[in-house]
Amino acid sequence: MIRNHLIFPLLLVAVFLRPLTAEAEPSLPERFSYYVFWSGIRAGSATLYFTRTGDGTSITSNATSASIISLFYKVDDTAKSILYEDGSPKNYHLKIREGRHRREKMASFGERAEDGSQKVVFRNILENETSEFILQSMAHDPLSALYELRKRPLSVGKPEYIDIFESNKLWKTEVQVIKKERIWVPAGEFDTILIKPVMQSEGIFLKKGDMYIWLTDDEKRIPVMIESEGKIGSFKVKLVEGAY
């Protein structure tokens, strides 16, 4: 019942942070902790880590099922995106364990050529398959996509669009900016701006119902809550604590 729901919302959480470039302040968040609720039951937790390197930034997201859920459906999902210094994707690695379901894949993004094109090498590790693509413009992996979107101005009623390369396909994803709202989560009470990604791709952005994301309505845009509907029940991801 939890398959394809626990990891996907958490991966979206990871990306709405201020860019960790040379100009950024060192007080940015480096670790966030979240609880995942399924139909009101605490089904798991997730932790996000942010690491600076000499070449850019890495973002790692790990989601695991709670002990009682693991008795019948164990979840241990990890995604990592390494970014170039300008915030564009360099390498993306996804490893999923959900019950008996396994999936592992990687994508390597070349730097943009002078004409704006970009080479992407995609590997399905478990099936030992490799594919190469030449994209006519820059695309993002699922983690770096909304990380990039975080840098754009978000205005209520004005949608944003971003190209995402996922599972051998290029997708144009719309993000609707719905309204401003004050909400409460375990980490506290926040003034937020509510957005709704219009999912169209497979994999990380597998469409299983509407998804809503609440970001703090300030320059940090910290993700504090995610809500999505599944085939069975609803899922909520809530911020518990964060180093910010």
C-alpha positions as CSV (number, residue, x, y, z in Angstrom):
1,M,0.0,0.0,0.0
2,I,2.9,2.3,0.5
3,R,4.8,1.5,-2.7
4,N,5.8,4.6,-4.7
5,H,4.4,7.0,-2.2
6,L,6.9,7.3,0.7
7,I,9.9,8.3,-1.3
8,F,8.4,10.5,-4.0
9,P,7.0,13.3,-1.7
10,L,10.3,13.3,0.3
11,L,12.4,13.8,-2.8
12,L,10.4,16.9,-3.6
13,V,11.1,18.2,-0.2
14,A,14.8,18.1,-0.7
15,V,15.0,20.6,-3.5
16,F,13.4,23.8,-2.3
17,L,16.5,25.4,-0.7
18,R,18.5,28.5,-1.4
19,P,21.3,27.7,-3.9
20,L,24.5,26.6,-2.1
21,T,26.9,28.7,-4.4
22,A,30.0,30.6,-3.4
23,E,27.8,33.7,-2.8
24,A,25.4,31.9,-0.4
25,E,25.6,32.4,3.4
26,P,26.9,29.5,5.5
27,S,23.8,29.6,7.7
28,L,21.8,27.6,5.2
29,P,20.1,24.4,6.3
30,E,22.3,21.3,6.1
31,R,19.9,18.7,7.6
32,F,16.1,18.4,7.8
33,S,14.0,15.7,9.5
34,Y,10.5,14.8,8.5
35,Y,7.7,12.4,9.5
36,V,5.6,10.7,6.9
37,F,2.0,10.0,7.7
38,W,-0.3,7.6,5.8
39,S,-4.0,8.1,6.5
40,G,-3.1,9.6,9.9
41,I,-0.7,6.8,10.9
42,R,3.0,7.6,11.2
43,A,4.4,5.4,8.4
44,G,8.0,6.5,8.2
45,S,10.6,9.2,8.4
46,A,13.1,10.9,6.2
47,T,16.3,12.9,6.5
48,L,17.8,15.3,4.0
49,Y,21.5,16.1,4.0
50,F,23.3,18.9,2.1
51,T,27.0,18.9,1.5
52,R,29.2,21.5,-0.1
53,T,32.1,20.4,-2.3
54,G,34.8,22.3,-4.2
55,D,32.8,21.7,-7.4
56,G,29.3,22.4,-6.2
57,T,26.7,20.7,-3.9
58,S,25.3,17.3,-3.2
59,I,21.8,16.6,-1.9
60,T,20.9,13.3,-0.4
61,S,17.4,12.1,0.6
62,N,16.7,8.9,2.6
63,A,13.2,7.7,3.4
64,T,12.5,4.7,5.6
65,S,9.4,3.0,6.8
66,A,8.5,2.9,10.5
67,S,9.2,-0.4,12.4
68,I,5.6,-1.5,12.5
69,I,5.1,-0.9,8.8
70,S,8.4,-2.6,8.0
71,L,7.0,-5.9,9.4
72,F,4.9,-6.3,6.2
73,Y,6.3,-3.7,3.8
74,K,9.9,-2.4,4.3
75,V,10.9,0.8,2.6
76,D,14.5,2.1,2.3
77,D,14.8,4.6,-0.5
78,T,17.8,6.9,-1.2
79,A,18.3,9.5,-3.9
80,K,21.4,11.7,-4.4
81,S,22.0,14.5,-6.8
82,I,25.4,16.1,-7.3
83,L,25.2,19.6,-8.8
84,Y,27.6,21.8,-10.7
85,E,28.5,25.1,-9.0
86,D,25.7,26.9,-10.9
87,G,23.1,24.5,-9.5
88,S,22.6,22.5,-12.7
89,P,22.7,18.7,-12.4
90,K,25.9,16.6,-12.8
91,N,25.1,13.1,-11.5
92,Y,21.8,11.6,-10.2
93,H,21.5,8.2,-8.4
94,L,18.3,6.6,-7.2
95,K,18.1,3.4,-5.2
96,I,14.7,2.1,-4.2
97,R,13.7,-0.8,-1.9
98,E,10.0,-1.1,-1.4
99,G,8.9,-4.5,-0.3
100,R,10.1,-6.9,-3.0
101,H,10.4,-4.1,-5.5
102,R,13.9,-2.9,-6.4
103,R,15.0,-0.2,-8.7
104,E,18.4,1.5,-9.2
105,K,19.3,3.9,-11.9
106,M,21.8,6.7,-12.6
107,A,22.0,9.7,-14.9
108,S,25.1,11.7,-15.8
109,F,24.6,15.2,-17.2
110,G,27.3,16.8,-19.2
111,E,28.0,20.5,-19.1
112,R,26.1,22.6,-21.6
113,A,27.7,23.1,-25.0
114,E,28.0,26.5,-26.6
115,D,24.8,25.9,-28.6
116,G,22.9,25.1,-25.3
117,S,22.7,21.3,-25.9
118,Q,23.5,18.8,-23.2
119,K,24.5,15.2,-23.2
120,V,22.9,12.8,-20.8
121,V,24.0,9.2,-20.1
122,F,21.3,7.1,-18.4
123,R,22.0,3.7,-16.7
124,N,19.4,1.2,-15.5
125,I,21.8,-0.6,-13.1
126,L,19.7,-3.7,-12.3
127,E,19.0,-4.4,-15.9
128,N,22.5,-3.4,-17.0
129,E,21.2,-1.0,-19.7
130,T,22.9,2.2,-20.8
131,S,21.4,4.9,-23.1
132,E,22.8,8.2,-24.3
133,F,20.8,11.3,-25.3
134,I,21.6,14.7,-26.7
135,L,19.1,17.3,-25.4
136,Q,18.6,20.6,-27.2
137,S,18.4,22.6,-24.0
138,M,19.3,22.1,-20.4
139,A,17.2,19.7,-18.3
140,H,17.2,18.7,-14.6
141,D,16.9,15.5,-12.7
142,P,14.0,15.2,-10.3
143,L,16.0,16.5,-7.3
144,S,17.7,19.4,-9.0
145,A,14.5,20.4,-10.9
146,L,12.7,22.0,-8.0
147,Y,16.0,23.1,-6.5
148,E,16.2,25.2,-9.7
149,L,12.6,26.3,-9.3
150,R,13.4,27.5,-5.8
151,K,15.5,30.3,-7.4
152,R,12.6,31.7,-9.4
153,P,10.1,34.2,-8.1
154,L,6.9,32.5,-7.1
155,S,3.8,34.6,-7.6
156,V,0.3,33.4,-6.7
157,G,-1.6,32.6,-9.9
158,K,1.5,32.5,-12.1
159,P,2.7,28.9,-13.0
160,E,6.3,28.0,-13.5
161,Y,7.6,25.4,-16.0
162,I,10.8,23.3,-15.9
163,D,12.2,20.5,-18.1
164,I,12.9,17.2,-16.3
165,F,14.8,14.2,-17.7
166,E,13.6,11.1,-16.0
167,S,13.5,7.4,-17.0
168,N,14.8,8.0,-20.6
169,K,12.3,10.7,-21.2
170,L,12.1,14.5,-21.2
171,W,9.1,16.0,-19.4
172,K,7.8,19.6,-19.2
173,T,6.4,20.0,-15.7
174,E,4.1,22.8,-14.6
175,V,4.1,24.0,-11.0
176,Q,1.0,26.0,-10.0
177,V,1.4,28.7,-7.3
178,I,-2.0,28.5,-5.5
179,K,-2.1,30.7,-2.4
180,K,-0.6,31.9,0.9
181,E,-1.6,30.1,4.1
182,R,-0.5,29.8,7.8
183,I,0.0,26.2,8.9
184,W,1.2,24.2,11.9
185,V,3.7,21.3,11.8
186,P,5.7,19.6,14.6
187,A,8.6,22.1,13.9
188,G,6.3,25.0,14.6
189,E,3.8,27.5,13.0
190,F,4.7,29.0,9.6
191,D,3.4,31.5,7.0
192,T,3.6,29.5,3.8
193,I,3.0,29.7,0.1
194,L,1.2,26.6,-1.4
195,I,2.3,25.1,-4.7
196,K,1.0,22.2,-6.8
197,P,3.3,20.3,-9.2
198,V,1.4,19.0,-12.1
199,M,3.0,15.6,-12.5
200,Q,3.4,14.1,-15.9
201,S,6.4,11.8,-15.9
202,E,7.1,8.3,-14.6
203,G,9.4,7.3,-11.8
204,I,10.0,10.0,-9.2
205,F,7.2,12.1,-10.6
206,L,4.8,9.2,-11.1
207,K,1.3,10.6,-11.0
208,K,-0.7,9.0,-8.2
209,G,-3.0,11.9,-7.5
210,D,-2.7,15.6,-6.7
211,M,0.3,16.7,-4.7
212,Y,0.6,20.0,-2.6
213,I,3.7,21.5,-1.1
214,W,3.8,24.3,1.5
215,L,7.0,26.4,1.6
216,T,7.8,29.1,4.1
217,D,6.7,32.5,2.7
218,D,10.1,34.1,3.0
219,E,13.5,34.2,1.2
220,K,14.4,30.7,2.6
221,R,11.4,28.9,1.1
222,I,11.8,26.0,3.5
223,P,9.5,23.0,2.7
224,V,7.4,22.4,5.8
225,M,4.6,20.1,4.6
226,I,3.6,17.9,1.6
227,E,0.3,16.3,1.0
228,S,-0.7,13.8,-1.7
229,E,-3.5,11.4,-2.4
230,G,-2.8,7.8,-3.3
231,K,-5.0,4.9,-4.6
232,I,-5.4,3.9,-0.9
233,G,-5.4,6.7,1.6
234,S,-3.6,10.0,1.8
235,F,0.0,10.9,2.6
236,K,1.4,13.8,4.5
237,V,5.1,14.8,5.1
238,K,5.7,17.2,7.9
239,L,8.8,19.0,9.1
240,V,10.0,17.9,12.5
241,E,13.3,19.8,12.9
242,G,16.0,21.3,10.8
243,A,19.4,22.9,11.1
244,Y,18.7,26.3,9.6
